[in-house]
Amino acid sequence: MLESCEQNAQQTRLAFHGIVILFLGLLSGIGFSYAAATTDVSSGAYGAWRFAHMEGILNGLLVLAIAGVWLKFEHGARSMTVARWLLVLGCYANIIGPIINALFIAKRLIVPETGLEAFVVYGFYIPGTLPIFALMIFLENLFRRIRSS
């Protein structure tokens, strides 16, 4: 029973983080709307705000989707705790980095040229790849559960 309560609490926390990330994505939609109304679609601000908006919405939905199926996973392994943290941290990085980019830099950041650009790229965009590893752990967990049943 205690294990089930902990799993429900984890599911609730995941849903909370998913809603916060989704909310940040929706808030960045205000910047996207402003950029769409005041600049050309080829401008850096338009692209940066669009990227931030889409990252927030998609990452928020991803966390909410994982929260929705959270009770279907096998929760004995420590890898599930790691995967949960990788997912949440990576999805926050995926929204915070693009918002900082849209607010202060407003251009594509493939090769950082200034200190702020390097901070965004190395501090947020690279950690933003962590959900890929989390999803691999979740898939492995589900495949193991399918095989055992």
C-alpha positions, 0 to 999 in steps of 0.5 A: 500500500505504501508503494502505491501511495508513493507512485500516486504522489510521483504521478501527481508531481509529474502532472504538476511539472507538466502543467507548469511547463505547458503554462510556460509554453503558453506564456511564451505564445504571447511573445510569439503573437507579439513577434508575429504581429510586429516583425517579419516571419523571417526575423530572428525574434519571430523564429525564437518566440515560435521555437520557445512556444512550441518547445513549451507546449510539446515538452509539457504535453510529453511530461503530462503523457508520461504522468498519465501512464506512470502507474503502468510502469514497474517501479522497483528499479532505480532507473525509473527515478533517474528517468523521472528526473531526466525527463523533468529537468530536460523538459524544463531546460527545453523551455527555459533556454528558448525563452532566454534566447527569445528574450535576450538573443533572438537568433539561432544558436548553433555556434555561440559567440557571446557568453550569454549565448554559450550559457543558453546553448551549454546550460539549457539546450544540451541538457534539453536532450535528457528526455531522450534518455528518459524515454529510452528507460521508459520504453525499456521498462514497458518492453520488460513488462510486456515480456513478463506478462 
